[in-house]
Amino acid sequence: MHVPSSGRGRRHGTSRSEPFDRWFRYPAGFASDYASLLLHQLRLPTAGLVVDPFTGSGVTGTAARRAGHSFFGVEAHPLIAELAALKLAAPPGDPSGLLSAAREFAERSATTKRHVDLSSEASLTLRSFDPATLHRLVSLRNVIRAQADHAWHSYLKWALLATLRDVASVRVGWPYQRPGTQRQPTFADPISRFLQRVTWMAEDLREIEERESRFLRSRVQQGDSRDDANWAEVGKGMAHGCVTSPPYLNNFDYADATRLELYFWGDVTSWSEMCSEVRSDMLTATTQQSSVGSARDARILLQDYGEVGVQISEIADQLQKERGNRPRGKEYDRVIPDYFVAIAQILRNLASVLSSGAPAVLLVGDSAPYGVYVDTPGLIAKLGAEQGFVLEQDVILRHRGQRWAGNTTRHDVQLSERFVLLRRN
């Protein structure tokens, strides 16, 4: 299987311009044209079922639909699962209705913005926008919220959420919000930007062929992909392939990365609520998510995975030693066991739903916290062998981590992003 390492959109991270990707640039996954290329080269059966245990914003799902396949995905982040499901749902009517609703709601919000009460807004929201912009945003949000039963409600909600970072007057780029650092907003008028985003949505919805929405099944399950109950709808051996990109070790906290949208819409109102309502089902990939108890339990479970379990435990031991050598060391040693046990559990569920001989493609990078090399793709392949997979390919797509080349506390190895192809026995 030939996999190119470059090309339009073929980078880690969703595209700003590709249809459906451009609805909201969630910093996870890969561009839809890359996912489409992978699906094509896997040569799945016509109208086959593609699955993704790390659905994110639905990049693999929209690519599968475009290729004529059904799709089932699991996504732990409730807000992002909602977005993925929206992209894959049949529109409630002619997209011209979406444009009409957006204009109507924008006009209505203009008459109420002077009466908006900002006293209950989160501190992050208040600090991220100039007063005039915030009044317009909150007024429009309140109008959209009040019409929760409107056919186009969810689309309008997401057009607004995707507008926030475009019009912020502080640094709110991925993965961190920095409300203390001012910047010039990329777009000055939030209403015009909102309407532009609605226009893109309408254009993309018009491109969905009738056969795609009528005959193909697409479904996103919000929940933890480690839980086999979230896969029950697929059925054992019924899926024909998997294309996915797991969270990278020591990358960033996807719940925290979406804090601006969560706070603005009111899904959560505090850090503790975000941890309990959003982060709780997400795979542990950063030190912000780690805990002593989870790491201890994972260490015990690693004993069930033979030689690769021992290898992972030894890496955790090295990281624990490195942490002890630093006055304020990060708990990478707690992340490693929890992360790989979760991956093994997810691979077990994939093995259950994939048919015999079905391919599973994983795009993931390696890591080297404190100079301790973690061959994430290679370890995933070994865990896959414990769950009924055979490794067919392990290909370097690009080198990464050059921005830390001068930081000797990070690593002295060349990091890479890799493509791993497993085959179900």
C-alpha positions as CSV (number, residue, x, y, z in Angstrom):
1,M,0.0,0.0,0.0
2,H,1.5,3.3,-1.1
3,V,1.1,6.2,1.3
4,P,2.4,9.7,0.2
5,S,3.9,11.9,2.9
6,S,2.9,15.2,1.4
7,G,0.3,16.9,-0.7
8,R,-2.6,19.3,-0.4
9,G,-4.3,18.9,2.9
10,R,-2.2,15.8,3.8
11,R,-1.0,17.1,7.1
12,H,-2.0,16.2,10.7
13,G,-4.9,18.4,11.6
14,T,-8.2,19.1,9.9
15,S,-8.3,21.4,6.9
16,R,-9.5,25.0,7.0
17,S,-10.8,24.8,3.5
18,E,-12.0,21.3,2.7
19,P,-15.8,20.7,2.7
20,F,-17.1,19.8,6.2
21,D,-13.6,20.0,7.7
22,R,-14.0,23.8,7.5
23,W,-17.1,23.8,9.8
24,F,-14.8,23.8,12.8
25,R,-11.1,23.2,12.8
26,Y,-10.7,20.8,15.7
27,P,-7.0,20.1,16.2
28,A,-7.1,16.4,15.9
29,G,-7.2,13.8,13.2
30,F,-6.1,14.4,9.6
31,A,-7.3,16.1,6.5
32,S,-10.3,14.5,4.7
33,D,-8.5,14.2,1.4
34,Y,-5.8,12.1,3.2
35,A,-8.5,10.0,4.8
36,S,-10.2,9.5,1.4
37,L,-6.8,8.4,-0.1
38,L,-6.4,5.8,2.6
39,L,-9.9,4.5,2.2
40,H,-9.4,4.2,-1.5
41,Q,-6.1,2.3,-1.2
42,L,-7.6,-0.1,1.4
43,R,-10.0,-1.3,-1.3
44,L,-12.9,-2.0,1.0
45,P,-16.1,-3.6,-0.3
46,T,-18.6,-1.4,-2.1
47,A,-20.8,0.3,0.5
48,G,-18.7,-1.3,3.3
49,L,-18.8,-0.2,6.9
50,V,-15.9,1.9,8.2
51,V,-15.3,2.4,11.9
52,D,-13.3,4.9,13.9
53,P,-12.7,4.7,17.7
54,F,-11.4,8.3,17.8
55,T,-13.9,10.0,15.6
56,G,-13.1,13.6,16.6
57,S,-14.9,16.0,14.3
58,G,-15.8,13.3,11.8
59,V,-13.0,13.5,9.3
60,T,-13.0,9.8,8.6
61,G,-16.8,9.7,8.6
62,T,-17.2,12.4,5.9
63,A,-14.5,10.8,3.8
64,A,-16.2,7.4,4.1
65,R,-19.5,8.9,3.0
66,R,-17.8,10.5,0.1
67,A,-16.3,7.1,-0.9
68,G,-19.7,5.4,-0.7
69,H,-19.3,3.7,2.6
70,S,-21.3,3.6,5.8
71,F,-19.7,4.8,9.0
72,F,-19.8,4.2,12.7
73,G,-17.6,6.2,15.1
74,V,-17.1,6.6,18.8
75,E,-16.0,9.9,20.3
76,A,-15.6,10.7,24.0
77,H,-15.7,14.5,23.8
78,P,-19.5,15.3,24.0
79,L,-19.3,18.6,22.2
80,I,-17.1,17.3,19.4
81,A,-19.2,14.1,19.1
82,E,-22.2,16.4,18.5
83,L,-20.3,18.1,15.7
84,A,-19.3,14.9,14.0
85,A,-22.9,13.6,14.2
86,L,-24.2,16.8,12.7
87,K,-21.8,16.6,9.7
88,L,-23.0,13.0,9.0
89,A,-26.7,13.6,9.5
90,A,-29.1,14.1,6.7
91,P,-30.0,17.8,6.5
92,P,-33.5,18.7,7.7
93,G,-34.4,20.4,4.5
94,D,-33.1,22.5,1.6
95,P,-29.9,24.3,2.7
96,S,-31.4,27.6,1.6
97,G,-33.5,27.3,4.7
98,L,-30.3,27.3,6.8
99,L,-29.3,30.6,5.1
100,S,-32.7,32.1,5.7
101,A,-32.7,31.1,9.4
102,A,-29.2,32.5,9.9
103,R,-30.1,35.9,8.4
104,E,-33.3,36.0,10.5
105,F,-31.6,35.1,13.7
106,A,-28.8,37.7,13.0
107,E,-31.3,40.4,12.4
108,R,-33.2,39.5,15.6
109,S,-30.0,39.5,17.6
110,A,-29.2,43.0,16.4
111,T,-32.3,44.4,18.1
112,T,-31.5,42.7,21.5
113,K,-27.8,43.3,21.8
114,R,-28.2,46.4,23.9
115,H,-30.1,44.5,26.5
116,V,-27.6,41.7,26.9
117,D,-26.5,40.9,30.5
118,L,-22.9,39.8,30.6
119,S,-22.6,39.4,34.4
120,S,-23.0,35.6,34.3
121,E,-20.4,35.1,31.5
122,A,-17.3,33.1,32.3
123,S,-14.1,35.0,32.9
124,L,-12.5,33.4,29.9
125,T,-15.3,34.6,27.7
126,L,-15.2,38.1,29.1
127,R,-11.5,38.4,28.5
128,S,-11.4,37.0,25.0
129,F,-13.4,39.6,23.1
130,D,-13.8,43.4,23.0
131,P,-17.1,44.6,24.6
132,A,-18.9,45.4,21.3
133,T,-18.0,42.0,19.8
134,L,-19.0,40.1,22.9
135,H,-22.4,41.8,23.0
136,R,-23.0,40.7,19.4
137,L,-21.9,37.2,20.1
138,V,-23.9,36.7,23.3
139,S,-27.0,38.3,21.7
140,L,-26.8,35.9,18.8
141,R,-26.1,33.0,21.1
142,N,-29.2,33.8,23.2
143,V,-31.4,34.0,20.1
144,I,-30.1,30.6,18.9
145,R,-30.5,29.0,22.3
146,A,-34.1,30.2,22.5
147,Q,-34.9,28.4,19.3
148,A,-33.7,24.9,20.4
149,D,-36.5,23.2,18.5
150,H,-35.7,25.0,15.2
151,A,-34.8,22.5,12.4
152,W,-31.5,24.3,11.8
153,H,-30.6,25.0,15.4
154,S,-27.6,22.8,15.7
155,Y,-26.1,24.1,12.4
156,L,-26.5,27.7,13.6
157,K,-24.9,26.8,17.0
158,W,-21.8,25.4,15.3
159,A,-21.5,28.3,12.9
160,L,-21.4,30.6,15.9
161,L,-19.0,28.4,17.9
162,A,-16.7,28.3,14.9
163,T,-16.8,32.1,14.7
164,L,-15.4,32.7,18.2
165,R,-11.7,32.2,17.6
166,D,-12.0,34.2,14.3
167,V,-13.1,37.4,16.2
168,A,-11.3,37.0,19.5
169,S,-9.1,40.0,20.5
170,V,-6.7,37.7,22.5
171,R,-4.6,34.7,21.6
172,V,-6.9,31.7,21.5
173,G,-5.1,29.5,19.0
174,W,-4.8,25.7,19.5
175,P,-4.1,24.3,21.9
176,Y,-4.2,27.0,24.6
177,Q,-6.3,30.0,25.3
178,R,-4.1,33.0,26.4
179,P,-6.6,35.7,27.4
180,G,-3.7,37.8,28.8
181,T,-2.1,38.2,25.4
182,Q,-3.8,40.7,23.1
183,R,-4.0,40.3,19.3
184,Q,-5.8,41.9,16.4
185,P,-9.0,39.9,15.6
186,T,-8.7,38.0,12.3
187,F,-12.2,39.2,11.4
188,A,-13.7,42.4,12.8
189,D,-17.4,41.7,12.3
190,P,-18.7,38.6,14.1
191,I,-22.1,38.6,12.3
192,S,-20.5,38.7,8.9
193,R,-18.2,35.9,9.8
194,F,-21.0,33.9,11.2
195,L,-23.0,34.3,8.0
196,Q,-19.9,33.3,6.0
197,R,-19.6,30.1,8.0
198,V,-23.3,29.4,7.5
199,T,-22.8,29.9,3.7
200,W,-20.0,27.3,3.7
201,M,-22.2,24.8,5.6
202,A,-25.0,25.3,3.1
203,E,-22.6,24.8,0.2
204,D,-21.3,21.6,1.7
205,L,-24.7,20.2,2.5
206,R,-25.8,20.7,-1.2
207,E,-22.9,18.5,-2.2
208,I,-24.2,15.5,-0.4
209,E,-25.6,13.2,-3.0
210,E,-29.0,11.8,-2.5
211,R,-27.8,8.2,-2.5
212,E,-25.4,9.1,0.3
213,S,-28.1,10.3,2.7
214,R,-30.7,7.7,1.6
215,F,-28.8,4.4,1.4
216,L,-25.7,4.8,3.6
217,R,-25.8,4.6,7.4
218,S,-23.7,7.0,9.4
219,R,-23.7,7.0,13.2
220,V,-21.6,8.6,15.9
221,Q,-21.8,7.2,19.4
222,Q,-20.7,9.6,22.2
223,G,-18.8,7.7,24.8
224,D,-15.7,5.8,25.7
225,S,-14.4,3.6,22.9
226,R,-12.9,1.3,25.6
227,D,-16.4,0.3,26.6
228,D,-17.7,-2.5,24.5
229,A,-21.3,-1.4,25.1
230,N,-20.6,1.6,22.8
231,W,-19.8,-0.8,19.9
232,A,-22.9,-3.0,20.3
233,E,-24.7,-1.4,17.4
234,V,-22.0,-2.5,15.0
235,G,-22.3,-6.2,15.6
236,K,-19.5,-8.7,15.8
237,G,-17.4,-9.1,12.6
238,M,-19.7,-6.6,10.6
239,A,-17.2,-3.8,10.0
240,H,-15.0,-3.9,6.8
241,G,-12.2,-1.5,7.9
242,C,-10.9,1.2,10.3
243,V,-9.2,4.5,9.7
244,T,-8.3,6.4,12.8
245,S,-5.8,8.7,14.5
246,P,-5.4,8.1,18.3
247,P,-4.4,11.0,20.5
248,Y,-0.6,11.5,20.5
249,L,1.2,10.9,23.8
250,N,2.3,14.2,25.5
251,N,0.5,16.3,22.9
252,F,-2.3,18.3,24.5
253,D,-5.5,18.0,26.4
254,Y,-8.4,18.1,23.9
255,A,-10.9,19.0,26.6
256,D,-8.9,22.0,27.7
257,A,-8.4,23.0,24.1
258,T,-12.1,23.5,23.6
259,R,-12.6,25.4,26.9
260,L,-13.6,28.6,25.1
261,E,-16.4,27.0,23.2
262,L,-17.6,25.0,26.2
263,Y,-17.6,28.0,28.5
264,F,-19.2,30.3,25.9
265,W,-22.1,28.0,25.1
266,G,-22.6,27.2,28.8
267,D,-21.9,23.4,28.6
268,V,-19.6,23.8,31.6
269,T,-19.0,26.7,34.0
270,S,-15.9,25.6,35.8
271,W,-12.7,23.6,35.4
272,S,-13.9,20.8,37.7
273,E,-17.1,20.5,35.7
274,M,-15.2,20.3,32.5
275,C,-13.1,17.5,34.0
276,S,-16.2,15.5,35.2
277,E,-18.5,16.2,32.2
278,V,-16.1,16.3,29.3
279,R,-12.7,14.8,30.1
280,S,-13.9,11.8,32.2
281,D,-14.3,9.4,29.2
282,M,-11.3,10.6,27.2
283,L,-8.2,8.5,26.9
284,T,-5.3,9.7,29.1
285,A,-2.6,11.2,26.9
286,T,-1.3,14.1,28.9
287,T,-0.1,14.7,32.4
288,Q,-3.1,17.0,33.0
289,Q,-5.3,13.9,32.8
290,S,-3.2,11.5,34.8
291,S,-3.9,10.2,38.3
292,V,-2.2,8.0,40.8
293,G,-5.1,5.5,41.0
294,S,-5.5,5.1,37.2
295,A,-1.8,4.6,36.7
296,R,-1.7,2.0,39.5
297,D,-4.6,0.1,38.0
298,A,-3.1,0.2,34.6
299,R,0.2,-1.1,35.8
300,I,-1.6,-4.2,37.1
301,L,-3.5,-4.7,33.8
302,L,-0.2,-4.4,31.8
303,Q,0.7,-7.8,33.2
304,D,-2.0,-9.3,31.0
305,Y,-0.1,-8.2,27.8
306,G,3.0,-10.4,28.0
307,E,6.3,-9.0,26.7
308,V,4.9,-5.7,25.4
309,G,3.3,-5.1,28.8
310,V,6.7,-5.6,30.4
311,Q,8.3,-3.2,27.9
312,I,5.7,-0.5,28.6
313,S,6.2,-0.9,32.4
314,E,10.0,-0.5,31.9
315,I,9.4,2.8,30.0
316,A,7.2,4.0,32.9
317,D,10.0,3.1,35.4
318,Q,12.5,5.1,33.4
319,L,10.2,8.1,33.3
320,Q,9.5,7.8,37.0
321,K,13.2,8.0,37.6
322,E,13.6,11.0,35.4
323,R,10.8,12.8,37.2
324,G,12.4,12.2,40.5
325,N,15.6,13.9,39.2
326,R,13.7,17.1,38.6
327,P,12.3,19.5,41.3
328,R,9.0,19.9,39.4
329,G,8.9,16.9,37.1
330,K,5.8,16.0,35.1
331,E,4.0,12.7,35.7
332,Y,4.8,11.1,32.3
333,D,5.3,7.8,34.1
334,R,1.6,7.9,35.1
335,V,0.4,8.6,31.6
336,I,2.2,5.8,29.8
337,P,0.5,2.7,31.5
338,D,-3.0,4.3,31.4
339,Y,-2.6,5.3,27.7
340,F,-1.4,1.9,26.4
341,V,-3.9,-0.1,28.4
342,A,-6.6,2.0,27.0
343,I,-5.3,1.5,23.4
344,A,-5.2,-2.3,24.1
345,Q,-8.8,-2.3,25.2
346,I,-9.9,-0.3,22.2
347,L,-8.0,-2.7,19.9
348,R,-9.9,-5.5,21.5
349,N,-13.2,-3.9,20.6
350,L,-12.0,-3.2,17.1
351,A,-11.0,-6.9,16.7
352,S,-14.5,-7.8,17.8
353,V,-16.4,-5.7,15.3
354,L,-14.0,-6.1,12.3
355,S,-14.5,-8.9,9.9
356,S,-11.7,-11.5,9.3
357,G,-9.0,-9.9,7.1
358,A,-10.3,-6.4,7.6
359,P,-7.6,-3.6,7.7
360,A,-7.1,-1.1,10.5
361,V,-5.1,2.0,9.8
362,L,-3.7,4.1,12.6
363,L,-1.9,7.4,12.1
364,V,0.1,8.3,15.2
365,G,3.4,9.8,16.3
366,D,6.1,8.6,18.6
367,S,7.4,10.6,21.7
368,A,10.4,11.1,23.9
369,P,9.5,12.9,27.2
370,Y,12.6,13.7,29.2
371,G,14.6,11.9,26.5
372,V,13.0,8.5,27.1
373,Y,11.9,7.3,23.7
374,V,8.4,5.9,23.4
375,D,7.8,4.0,20.2
376,T,4.0,4.6,20.3
377,P,3.2,3.2,16.8
378,G,5.4,0.1,17.4
379,L,3.9,-0.6,20.8
380,I,0.4,-0.2,19.4
381,A,1.3,-2.8,16.8
382,K,2.5,-5.2,19.5
383,L,-0.6,-4.6,21.5
384,G,-2.6,-5.3,18.3
385,A,-0.9,-8.7,18.0
386,E,-2.2,-9.5,21.5
387,Q,-5.7,-8.7,20.3
388,G,-5.8,-10.7,17.0
389,F,-4.1,-8.3,14.5
390,V,-1.1,-8.8,12.3
391,L,1.2,-5.9,11.4
392,E,1.4,-5.4,7.6
393,Q,3.1,-1.9,7.4
394,D,4.8,0.7,9.6
395,V,5.7,3.7,7.5
396,I,7.2,7.1,8.4
397,L,5.0,9.8,7.0
398,R,7.0,12.8,8.2
399,H,9.5,13.8,10.8
400,R,8.4,16.0,13.6
401,G,9.6,17.7,16.8
402,Q,12.2,19.9,15.2
403,R,11.1,23.0,17.2
404,W,12.4,21.2,20.4
405,A,15.7,20.2,18.8
406,G,17.7,22.5,21.0
407,N,16.0,21.5,24.2
408,T,18.2,18.7,25.7
409,T,15.6,17.9,28.4
410,R,13.1,16.9,25.7
411,H,14.8,14.3,23.5
412,D,17.9,13.5,21.4
413,V,16.1,11.3,18.8
414,Q,14.3,12.2,15.6
415,L,10.6,12.0,16.2
416,S,8.2,11.0,13.4
417,E,4.5,10.6,12.5
418,R,3.8,7.0,11.3
419,F,1.2,5.1,9.4
420,V,0.5,1.6,10.9
421,L,-1.5,-0.9,9.0
422,L,-2.9,-3.8,11.0
423,R,-4.9,-6.7,9.6
424,R,-7.5,-8.6,11.5
425,N,-6.7,-12.3,11.7
